[in-house]
């Protein structure tokens, strides 16, 4: 019984950690979002290397490397491409 509780608690903590990682971006109509190809091009021009780029809720989310080669996970406002959150 104790092992079952421990496993349940560990699962709960793991899930809450993933939920905490998400960012909250303003909700704009999709027609106002920067086009995904333009957003990618902007980030590459700024020096990012893109490993994965996706829509996450109302944000664009980047997994990759910055100019210095450091791994990053960054959430961007889908309309303005302003940084909303950098995950550590």
Beta strands, then each sheet from edge to edge (+ up, - down):
strand 1: 49-56
strand 2: 59-65
strand 3: 71-77
strand 4: 83-87
sheet 1: 1+ 2- 3+ 4-
end
